[in-house]
């Protein structure tokens, strides 16, 4: 048996999310990739793949990682090229690594980084509005950075998620996650794109942790923006983590979120 680790980038704007969903119409990233693998490897049955994390509808990825195993003989470089020839333009395999021992994209991943992009300005920039949250008001960056630091460490993030699986009992579910870093950085318009009323154009909220709950990064981003707008207080972050306040957090729009990188030990 051969085990493969594939890194894939995709624009999630036209998909229902990563996971196959039989009850929803539309294509999933997982479904498109599995069909491409089945075609390239000549498999008669579905080629089941496992992702390091599930992205929601409209969420993008630069460093999504998935794994699969096969007994078929195909060179690594040929596999990557063959997949990219038949995949749609908004999905691309960035790299393929073969492992000599079993590899699991989810369980072998020890941390992940997500980036959330926010564009600031008086007029919406059409070149960014599919990949960022447009906000036409200034944000208090200092307050947002102070609030972000309160998220560091291991906490119960039950107030930063919603239970999306019907019929499941969440009474004993472990909502504890560890956030290693949460940084807010200014960014400028990349070369080749038109600027809009000066730079910097916006902010990136970059969060790295050992795992994330459903919509957790979008809820963190939504709360930090509310703090930057003066709608919430810095102290609300600590109160939410301690379970002292029942505050409704509105998740930031899906378009601004990107799975940036998944981390693994070196292949052996």
Backbone bond lengths (Angstrom), bond angles and torsions (degrees), N, CA, C in turn:
res aa  C-N    CA-C-N  psi(-1)  N-CA   C-N-CA  omega(-1)  CA-C   N-CA-C  phi
1 X - - - 1.464 - - 1.530 110.09 -
2 X 1.336 116.02 142.70 1.469 121.78 178.70 1.533 108.48 -115.49
3 X 1.336 116.04 138.61 1.466 121.23 -178.80 1.522 108.97 -115.72
4 X 1.331 115.75 133.41 1.460 120.93 -175.32 1.528 111.69 -122.83
5 X 1.327 114.35 143.17 1.462 123.72 174.49 1.524 107.55 -117.69
6 X 1.336 116.15 117.57 1.458 121.04 -177.01 1.530 110.46 -118.00
7 X 1.315 116.63 132.99 1.459 121.72 173.89 1.522 108.33 -102.72
8 X 1.338 115.73 128.19 1.458 120.26 -174.84 1.526 109.99 -129.09
9 X 1.332 115.34 141.50 1.461 122.52 173.61 1.523 108.36 -111.95
10 X 1.339 116.33 142.04 1.459 118.35 178.23 1.518 112.29 -154.85
11 X 1.316 113.09 152.46 1.461 122.45 171.37 1.527 105.78 -93.33
12 X 1.332 116.25 112.59 1.460 120.03 -174.58 1.513 115.10 -85.39
13 X 1.327 117.20 5.97 1.459 120.82 -173.29 1.511 115.63 -62.02
14 X 1.340 117.81 -27.23 1.456 121.09 -176.09 1.532 112.91 -109.12
15 X 1.333 116.66 16.05 1.460 120.05 -176.14 1.533 111.02 -122.94
16 X 1.317 115.50 159.86 1.468 120.81 -179.08 1.525 111.70 -84.02
17 X 1.320 116.43 4.98 1.455 121.88 -178.05 1.514 110.33 121.89
18 X 1.336 116.45 -176.31 1.457 120.07 -179.99 1.514 111.81 -70.48
19 X 1.313 117.80 -50.27 1.467 122.31 -165.73 1.518 113.46 -77.48
20 X 1.334 115.19 143.33 1.459 121.79 171.14 1.519 109.40 -61.03
21 X 1.335 116.53 132.32 1.458 120.89 -179.86 1.528 108.36 -135.46
22 X 1.318 114.80 102.56 1.459 119.88 -173.87 1.523 112.82 -63.51
23 X 1.350 117.43 -28.50 1.468 119.94 -175.16 1.522 112.91 -85.22
24 X 1.357 117.53 -8.01 1.457 120.11 -178.44 1.519 110.84 -111.38
25 X 1.323 114.84 139.57 1.453 119.82 175.45 1.528 108.69 -77.78
26 X 1.322 116.47 149.74 1.455 120.38 178.37 1.512 111.57 112.95
27 X 1.313 115.35 166.12 1.454 121.08 -176.79 1.522 111.83 -92.47
28 X 1.326 115.34 145.11 1.452 121.87 172.43 1.520 108.39 -106.98
29 X 1.329 116.78 155.91 1.462 120.82 177.16 1.523 109.62 -60.75
30 X 1.327 116.44 -44.31 1.461 121.28 179.90 1.523 110.81 -57.81
31 X 1.324 116.82 -46.01 1.460 120.60 -178.50 1.518 113.03 -62.28
32 X 1.332 116.47 -41.22 1.468 120.55 179.68 1.523 110.33 -65.38
33 X 1.327 117.08 -42.85 1.463 120.68 -179.35 1.525 111.73 -67.86
34 X 1.326 116.63 -41.35 1.461 119.27 -179.72 1.526 111.48 -65.11
35 X 1.317 116.51 -37.26 1.470 120.19 178.07 1.520 110.39 -66.73
36 X 1.344 116.68 -40.27 1.466 120.09 178.54 1.525 110.82 -64.69
37 X 1.341 116.84 -42.64 1.464 120.46 178.17 1.526 111.70 -62.36
38 X 1.312 115.48 -42.44 1.461 120.17 179.48 1.524 110.60 -60.55
39 X 1.331 116.31 -39.64 1.462 120.91 179.12 1.520 111.90 -67.80
40 X 1.333 116.67 -47.14 1.464 121.33 -176.69 1.531 111.52 -66.46
41 X 1.329 117.12 -40.80 1.464 120.79 -176.94 1.522 113.27 -87.73
42 X 1.325 116.83 -6.57 1.453 120.28 179.59 1.512 112.51 66.37
43 X 1.316 116.65 31.48 1.464 120.80 -178.34 1.516 110.79 -79.80
44 X 1.319 116.61 142.24 1.460 121.10 179.71 1.524 111.50 -80.85
45 X 1.341 116.51 -28.80 1.452 120.78 -178.57 1.525 110.15 -110.23
46 X 1.324 115.51 166.19 1.462 121.98 179.29 1.527 111.45 -55.96
47 X 1.330 116.95 134.31 1.454 122.94 175.18 1.524 108.60 -89.56
48 X 1.316 118.09 96.49 1.457 121.81 -176.59 1.522 110.38 -74.44
49 X 1.329 116.34 129.79 1.456 121.50 178.48 1.526 109.78 -118.47
50 X 1.337 115.96 156.64 1.463 122.48 -178.94 1.523 108.39 -122.24
51 X 1.332 117.27 129.33 1.461 121.91 -178.24 1.520 111.04 -99.60
52 X 1.333 115.42 156.91 1.470 119.34 176.41 1.522 110.66 -70.43
53 X 1.339 117.04 -23.15 1.453 121.81 178.39 1.515 109.94 -166.59
54 X 1.335 116.29 156.83 1.464 120.96 -178.69 1.523 109.74 -99.99
55 X 1.305 116.84 121.24 1.457 120.49 175.47 1.531 109.21 -92.91
56 X 1.332 115.96 146.87 1.462 121.81 -177.80 1.525 110.84 -83.74
57 X 1.314 115.74 173.67 1.461 121.66 177.01 1.524 109.79 -56.72
58 X 1.331 116.33 131.00 1.451 121.38 177.31 1.506 114.90 86.04
59 X 1.344 118.69 -7.17 1.463 122.39 -179.96 1.531 108.64 -88.95
60 X 1.323 115.82 142.13 1.464 121.97 -175.83 1.528 110.99 -103.70
61 X 1.329 116.01 171.32 1.464 120.79 176.80 1.519 110.23 -147.93
62 X 1.310 114.98 139.30 1.464 122.37 169.49 1.528 109.42 -107.45
63 X 1.334 116.85 -31.39 1.457 120.57 -176.02 1.510 114.54 -129.46
64 X 1.340 117.26 38.84 1.461 119.23 172.29 1.526 108.98 -66.08
65 X 1.321 117.03 139.96 1.466 121.59 179.18 1.518 108.87 -122.83
66 X 1.328 115.96 134.06 1.460 119.85 173.87 1.521 109.41 -131.61
67 X 1.322 115.18 157.03 1.459 121.15 -178.76 1.516 110.04 -127.59
68 X 1.327 114.62 155.18 1.462 121.44 173.43 1.522 107.91 -158.88
69 X 1.304 115.41 164.69 1.462 120.46 177.88 1.526 109.15 -128.43
70 X 1.324 115.17 151.61 1.462 120.64 179.84 1.520 109.59 -158.00
71 X 1.305 116.53 155.59 1.464 121.65 174.37 1.523 111.32 -99.26
72 X 1.318 116.31 -2.59 1.468 119.94 -177.32 1.524 110.89 -74.60
73 X 1.315 115.72 147.12 1.456 121.96 -175.99 1.522 110.00 -96.79
74 X 1.342 116.40 107.29 1.457 121.74 176.39 1.525 108.19 -147.26
75 X 1.335 118.60 131.52 1.465 120.77 179.37 1.527 111.59 -61.85
76 X 1.324 116.57 149.52 1.461 121.65 -178.20 1.522 111.38 -58.89
77 X 1.338 116.65 -48.20 1.472 119.71 -178.38 1.523 111.59 -64.03
78 X 1.302 116.93 -36.44 1.462 120.27 179.23 1.519 111.05 -68.40
79 X 1.332 116.69 -35.77 1.458 121.40 179.68 1.528 110.28 -63.79
80 X 1.328 117.20 -47.45 1.460 120.80 -179.99 1.526 111.20 -61.14
81 X 1.307 117.02 -46.84 1.469 120.88 -178.67 1.520 111.48 -64.87
82 X 1.323 117.01 -41.46 1.460 120.61 -178.78 1.523 111.74 -65.17
83 X 1.319 116.30 -41.35 1.464 120.13 178.90 1.533 110.81 -64.18
84 X 1.332 116.93 -45.38 1.465 119.93 -178.19 1.523 113.04 -67.07
85 X 1.305 117.09 -23.14 1.470 119.69 177.38 1.523 111.93 -69.78
86 X 1.333 117.16 -31.23 1.465 118.82 -174.45 1.530 113.29 -108.34
87 X 1.324 117.47 -11.81 1.463 119.92 178.04 1.528 109.96 -73.54
88 X 1.337 117.74 152.08 1.467 120.04 175.78 1.528 110.94 -65.35
89 X 1.328 116.26 161.86 1.467 121.10 -173.84 1.525 113.48 -62.00
90 X 1.335 118.21 -22.57 1.464 119.82 -177.17 1.525 113.54 -92.84
91 X 1.341 117.05 11.08 1.465 122.28 173.76 1.527 108.04 -134.67
92 X 1.328 116.76 126.60 1.460 120.51 -179.47 1.533 111.15 -139.43
93 X 1.348 114.95 133.52 1.459 121.07 174.27 1.522 107.90 -79.47
94 X 1.338 117.32 118.90 1.458 121.53 -178.49 1.523 112.86 -85.85
95 X 1.332 116.38 -33.68 1.462 119.22 179.91 1.520 110.17 -160.61
96 X 1.330 115.21 155.98 1.473 122.48 176.02 1.520 107.73 -133.88
97 X 1.321 116.35 129.04 1.469 122.40 177.66 1.527 108.04 -123.47
98 X 1.328 116.85 133.28 1.465 120.43 175.16 1.526 109.43 -98.13
99 X 1.345 116.15 136.21 1.462 122.44 178.75 1.522 109.77 -108.82
100 X 1.324 115.36 144.44 1.466 119.60 177.03 1.525 111.58 -84.42
101 X 1.343 116.28 -18.89 1.461 122.10 176.85 1.525 109.41 -114.95
102 X 1.334 118.18 161.02 1.469 120.31 178.99 1.528 111.94 -53.24
103 X 1.328 115.69 136.61 1.468 122.20 -179.61 1.520 108.95 -128.92
104 X 1.334 115.97 134.88 1.464 121.99 -178.79 1.527 107.95 -126.78
105 X 1.335 117.05 115.53 1.467 121.38 -173.85 1.518 112.69 -59.52
106 X 1.319 117.60 -33.19 1.460 120.10 -178.22 1.523 112.18 -84.56
107 X 1.326 117.55 -53.91 1.461 121.04 -172.58 1.527 112.94 -74.48
108 X 1.332 118.23 -24.99 1.461 120.96 179.75 1.530 112.56 -87.12
109 X 1.308 117.53 -7.30 1.464 121.96 179.15 1.529 109.59 -81.09
110 X 1.347 117.78 123.65 1.461 119.43 -176.92 1.527 113.24 -100.67
111 X 1.331 118.60 -12.70 1.464 121.20 171.13 1.525 109.86 -166.48
112 X 1.337 115.22 159.48 1.463 122.00 -179.69 1.525 109.63 -137.57
113 X 1.321 114.85 151.75 1.459 121.29 175.75 1.521 109.73 -119.85
114 X 1.328 115.25 130.32 1.464 122.01 172.57 1.525 108.80 -114.02
115 X 1.319 116.09 147.73 1.457 121.69 173.80 1.524 109.76 -122.29
116 X 1.334 114.56 134.32 1.467 119.62 176.28 1.528 108.54 -118.30
117 X 1.336 116.33 122.86 1.460 122.22 -174.84 1.520 111.67 -101.00
118 X 1.334 114.66 137.43 1.463 122.61 178.93 1.519 108.27 -128.96
119 X 1.319 116.77 126.66 1.457 121.81 176.91 1.523 108.78 -102.34
120 X 1.336 115.94 131.31 1.457 121.95 -179.81 1.526 109.74 -110.45
121 X 1.328 116.75 145.62 1.453 118.96 176.75 1.511 112.46 162.42
122 X 1.322 115.53 167.34 1.454 121.88 -179.70 1.523 112.42 -83.41
123 X 1.315 117.06 -19.75 1.467 120.94 178.37 1.521 108.66 -136.77
124 X 1.303 116.74 135.89 1.460 121.25 -174.77 1.521 111.28 -66.24
125 X 1.335 115.62 132.34 1.456 121.89 179.00 1.532 108.88 -90.04
126 X 1.345 117.95 114.11 1.468 119.76 -175.71 1.522 113.89 -65.83
127 X 1.331 118.03 -14.96 1.457 120.54 -179.30 1.527 112.57 -83.63
128 X 1.321 117.07 -5.90 1.458 119.97 -177.37 1.530 113.40 -124.21
129 X 1.323 118.00 -15.09 1.465 118.44 -168.66 1.525 114.49 -69.89
130 X 1.331 119.23 -9.19 1.462 120.54 174.02 1.528 112.04 -89.83
131 X 1.325 116.16 -9.18 1.466 119.55 -174.28 1.520 112.44 -130.03
132 X 1.317 117.52 13.07 1.457 120.35 -179.76 1.527 109.32 -157.26
133 X 1.322 114.74 161.19 1.465 122.31 175.11 1.524 107.79 -90.75
134 X 1.298 116.61 117.71 1.463 121.09 -179.40 1.522 109.96 -85.33
135 X 1.332 116.36 126.19 1.464 122.88 178.25 1.530 108.00 -128.37
136 X 1.319 116.51 124.52 1.468 120.37 -174.66 1.521 113.26 -94.03
137 X 1.331 117.15 17.12 1.463 121.86 177.60 1.523 109.91 -125.86
138 X 1.309 117.49 156.27 1.461 121.21 177.60 1.526 109.85 -75.14
139 X 1.311 115.48 152.12 1.461 122.13 -179.18 1.531 109.59 -116.75
140 X 1.322 115.45 146.60 1.464 121.74 176.47 1.522 107.60 -82.65
141 X 1.329 115.59 93.51 1.460 121.16 -175.11 1.524 111.76 -63.64
142 X 1.324 117.58 -38.31 1.461 121.12 -179.64 1.527 111.36 -61.96
143 X 1.335 116.55 -43.56 1.467 120.40 178.75 1.525 111.04 -64.83
144 X 1.330 116.80 -40.45 1.460 120.82 179.15 1.518 111.24 -63.97
145 X 1.324 117.18 -41.02 1.462 120.41 -179.89 1.527 111.64 -66.60
146 X 1.325 116.60 -39.48 1.467 120.00 178.06 1.529 110.51 -65.71
147 X 1.315 116.88 -40.59 1.466 120.83 178.55 1.525 111.06 -65.90
148 X 1.328 116.53 -38.48 1.472 121.20 -178.98 1.525 111.05 -61.93
149 X 1.322 117.62 -35.68 1.463 121.10 -178.42 1.525 112.01 -66.35
150 X 1.323 117.20 -25.04 1.470 120.53 179.32 1.530 111.96 -71.17
151 X 1.326 116.58 -16.44 1.463 120.93 -179.38 1.524 112.46 -82.24
152 X 1.331 117.46 -14.61 1.458 120.69 -175.29 1.526 111.69 -66.87
153 X 1.324 114.79 145.96 1.457 120.57 179.76 1.513 112.02 100.34
154 X 1.319 115.67 -172.01 1.464 121.67 -178.92 1.518 109.74 -94.20
155 X 1.340 116.00 124.22 1.459 121.46 -177.87 1.525 110.45 -140.97
156 X 1.317 114.94 164.02 1.467 121.89 170.10 1.522 106.83 -86.42
157 X 1.337 117.12 111.92 1.461 122.16 -175.82 1.530 112.08 -101.12
158 X 1.334 116.73 31.35 1.469 119.56 -177.25 1.528 111.97 -62.32
159 X 1.350 118.36 -26.11 1.464 121.08 178.86 1.524 111.76 -81.50
160 X 1.323 116.31 -4.44 1.463 121.16 -176.75 1.526 111.51 -110.96
161 X 1.316 116.99 28.50 1.455 120.54 178.60 1.522 109.37 -154.70
162 X 1.333 114.73 171.04 1.468 121.33 172.33 1.521 106.84 -131.67
163 X 1.321 116.77 143.98 1.463 121.17 179.10 1.520 109.21 -80.76
164 X 1.341 115.30 115.70 1.460 119.87 -172.90 1.524 114.59 -108.38
165 X 1.322 117.53 2.44 1.465 119.87 -178.01 1.520 109.65 -106.58
166 X 1.300 115.60 108.69 1.460 120.61 -177.36 1.528 111.01 -68.60
167 X 1.321 114.73 143.69 1.458 120.17 176.21 1.514 114.52 83.14
168 X 1.354 117.68 -0.95 1.457 120.01 -179.66 1.524 110.80 -96.18
169 X 1.321 116.07 146.81 1.461 122.29 178.03 1.529 108.62 -93.02
170 X 1.347 117.14 112.38 1.456 121.96 -178.24 1.533 112.55 -99.16
171 X 1.337 117.26 10.60 1.466 120.31 -175.85 1.524 112.42 -62.53
172 X 1.332 118.14 -32.20 1.460 121.58 -179.96 1.526 112.68 -110.46
173 X 1.308 116.32 17.38 1.472 120.54 -177.18 1.536 110.31 -72.40
174 X 1.313 116.59 139.61 1.466 121.74 -179.48 1.533 109.29 -91.66
175 X 1.315 116.59 108.95 1.470 122.12 -179.01 1.532 111.99 -93.74
176 X 1.304 118.10 7.61 1.462 120.62 -177.59 1.533 110.21 -77.57
177 X 1.305 114.75 131.71 1.454 122.42 175.77 1.524 108.47 -139.55
178 X 1.338 116.03 156.89 1.463 120.89 179.19 1.521 110.04 -111.14
179 X 1.321 115.92 124.23 1.461 121.56 175.69 1.527 108.02 -100.20
180 X 1.327 116.15 119.56 1.462 121.14 -178.58 1.529 111.83 -84.94
181 X 1.320 116.35 -35.87 1.468 119.98 178.85 1.519 109.23 -154.28
182 X 1.328 115.16 148.34 1.465 121.91 175.15 1.526 106.32 -145.83
183 X 1.317 115.92 101.72 1.453 121.86 -173.67 1.525 110.58 -117.80
184 X 1.318 115.48 148.51 1.460 121.96 176.83 1.523 107.27 -119.87
185 X 1.323 115.27 118.42 1.462 120.73 -173.87 1.525 110.63 -121.86
186 X 1.318 115.65 143.03 1.456 120.28 173.22 1.522 109.17 -80.80
187 X 1.333 116.54 145.60 1.463 118.52 176.12 1.518 109.78 -134.39
188 X 1.329 114.09 155.61 1.455 121.61 178.94 1.523 109.66 -108.83
189 X 1.318 115.93 165.73 1.457 120.90 179.03 1.530 109.29 -64.30
190 X 1.336 118.85 129.11 1.463 120.41 178.88 1.521 111.94 -65.19
191 X 1.319 116.25 155.40 1.459 122.59 -179.97 1.533 110.51 -55.64
192 X 1.318 115.84 133.34 1.458 120.48 178.18 1.508 113.82 97.69
193 X 1.338 117.98 -13.37 1.455 121.30 177.17 1.528 109.30 -104.49
194 X 1.332 117.45 141.82 1.463 119.98 -178.27 1.518 112.60 -71.64
195 X 1.320 115.71 136.41 1.450 120.75 175.21 1.513 109.57 -75.58
196 X 1.324 115.99 161.01 1.467 120.62 -178.19 1.524 108.35 -135.79
197 X 1.303 115.54 100.71 1.457 121.99 178.16 1.528 112.14 58.19
198 X 1.326 115.61 46.28 1.454 120.61 172.15 1.511 114.66 89.69
199 X 1.332 116.19 170.83 1.451 123.97 179.25 1.529 108.84 -127.51
200 X 1.344 121.36 157.63 1.462 125.56 3.98 1.518 112.48 -71.92
201 X 1.317 114.67 152.34 1.451 121.24 -177.24 1.519 113.39 -83.37
202 X 1.314 117.82 -23.53 1.454 117.05 -176.01 1.511 113.93 -179.02
203 X 1.337 115.00 -159.66 1.452 122.70 -175.66 1.519 110.42 -129.39
204 X 1.317 115.36 152.56 1.460 122.47 171.31 1.520 108.09 -122.54
205 X 1.325 116.50 124.57 1.462 121.81 173.11 1.526 106.62 -95.29
206 X 1.311 117.46 114.41 1.466 122.14 -176.87 1.532 109.28 -111.20
207 X 1.334 115.40 119.49 1.466 121.28 -175.76 1.520 109.40 -121.95
208 X 1.324 116.19 128.67 1.462 122.18 177.02 1.523 109.14 -121.13
209 X 1.336 116.22 129.87 1.456 120.34 -178.87 1.504 111.85 -152.16
210 X 1.330 115.47 173.64 1.466 119.66 179.96 1.517 112.42 -80.68
211 X 1.316 116.79 -9.82 1.460 121.87 177.76 1.510 109.26 174.49
212 X 1.329 115.96 161.74 1.459 119.81 -176.54 1.524 110.72 -137.75
213 X 1.318 115.85 142.97 1.451 122.88 177.45 1.527 109.90 -82.36
214 X 1.314 115.63 169.47 1.461 121.88 179.71 1.529 110.51 -58.17
215 X 1.319 116.78 121.37 1.473 125.74 179.57 1.531 113.52 64.17
216 X 1.327 117.53 15.65 1.467 120.74 -175.26 1.527 112.28 -62.11
217 X 1.329 118.25 -46.75 1.465 120.35 -177.88 1.526 110.90 -67.59
218 X 1.321 116.98 -36.93 1.462 119.85 177.86 1.529 111.18 -67.14
219 X 1.325 117.50 -34.21 1.462 120.49 178.09 1.531 111.12 -74.29
220 X 1.323 116.76 -37.17 1.465 119.86 173.61 1.523 109.73 -60.78
221 X 1.323 116.63 -45.67 1.466 121.15 -179.23 1.522 111.00 -64.09
222 X 1.341 116.70 -42.44 1.462 120.41 179.05 1.522 112.32 -62.26
223 X 1.346 116.17 -40.62 1.462 120.13 179.35 1.526 111.16 -67.83
224 X 1.338 117.36 -42.97 1.461 120.60 -179.98 1.527 111.16 -63.60
225 X 1.325 117.27 -37.29 1.465 120.04 177.01 1.526 110.43 -66.44
226 X 1.328 116.90 -41.70 1.474 119.70 177.31 1.529 110.89 -60.23
227 X 1.324 116.24 -36.70 1.467 120.16 176.54 1.526 109.84 -68.14
228 X 1.320 116.83 -40.85 1.454 120.87 177.94 1.513 113.20 -64.73
229 X 1.338 116.14 -28.49 1.464 121.28 178.19 1.529 112.43 -87.57
230 X 1.329 117.22 -6.13 1.459 121.24 -178.71 1.512 114.17 83.82
231 X 1.337 117.79 10.07 1.463 121.29 179.72 1.524 111.60 -80.98
232 X 1.318 117.20 -25.25 1.457 122.98 178.42 1.518 109.32 -129.68
233 X 1.332 115.97 163.40 1.450 121.74 -179.72 1.532 110.39 -102.82
234 X 1.314 115.90 154.83 1.465 120.77 177.11 1.519 110.11 -57.38
235 X 1.320 116.91 -39.34 1.472 121.66 -177.94 1.522 112.39 -63.91
236 X 1.333 117.30 -19.98 1.470 120.04 179.50 1.526 111.44 -63.06
237 X 1.323 117.66 -28.95 1.469 120.70 -179.59 1.526 109.97 -64.03
238 X 1.323 116.43 -50.16 1.466 120.58 179.35 1.519 110.98 -63.54
239 X 1.330 116.92 -38.43 1.468 120.70 -179.45 1.529 110.95 -65.59
240 X 1.323 117.41 -38.35 1.463 121.19 178.16 1.529 111.19 -67.38
241 X 1.318 116.78 -43.34 1.466 120.80 -179.95 1.521 111.49 -64.90
242 X 1.334 116.37 -31.53 1.471 120.98 179.80 1.523 112.34 -86.72
243 X 1.340 116.87 -4.56 1.456 120.42 -179.12 1.508 113.57 74.25
244 X 1.331 117.59 20.36 1.463 121.36 -176.16 1.522 112.71 -88.46
245 X 1.321 117.40 -17.62 1.460 120.96 -178.09 1.518 110.11 -128.86
246 X 1.312 115.57 144.23 1.459 121.12 175.62 1.523 107.20 -107.81
247 X 1.310 115.99 85.72 1.462 122.80 -178.38 1.511 108.97 -109.02
248 X 1.310 116.95 132.80 1.463 120.74 176.67 1.517 109.29 -82.77
249 X 1.324 115.79 119.78 1.460 120.98 178.09 1.527 108.34 -98.48
250 X 1.314 116.38 126.78 1.462 121.02 176.98 1.532 108.06 -90.40
251 X 1.324 118.18 119.11 1.471 119.72 -178.86 1.527 111.46 -61.80
252 X 1.308 116.45 142.82 1.451 121.25 173.57 1.527 109.02 -64.47
253 X 1.338 118.97 152.81 1.466 121.38 -179.28 1.527 112.52 -57.33
254 X 1.328 115.98 147.00 1.469 121.50 -175.80 1.526 112.52 -62.79
255 X 1.325 117.94 -31.61 1.460 121.65 -172.02 1.521 113.52 -59.81
256 X 1.345 118.39 -26.03 1.455 120.37 -176.54 1.514 114.90 -86.10
257 X 1.331 117.54 -6.31 1.466 120.68 -173.12 1.523 112.02 -95.42
258 X 1.341 114.94 137.96 1.462 120.56 177.50 1.523 109.61 -139.67
259 X 1.340 115.66 129.14 1.463 120.98 170.25 1.519 106.54 -73.91
260 X 1.326 116.22 110.10 1.449 120.66 -169.04 1.531 113.27 -89.32
261 X 1.341 116.60 -46.03 1.461 118.65 -176.50 1.517 111.09 -156.99
262 X 1.323 115.34 143.14 1.463 122.65 171.66 1.523 107.47 -116.28
263 X 1.339 116.44 142.02 1.463 120.90 -172.58 1.527 111.09 -113.42
264 X 1.350 114.49 135.39 1.464 121.64 -178.98 1.516 109.22 -138.56
265 X 1.325 115.03 158.25 1.457 119.35 170.77 1.529 108.00 -68.75
266 X 1.323 116.22 155.15 1.461 120.49 179.88 1.517 111.09 -59.85
267 X 1.330 115.48 142.53 1.471 120.26 -179.76 1.525 110.13 -61.89
268 X 1.338 115.09 140.70 1.468 120.01 179.87 1.523 110.30 -113.59
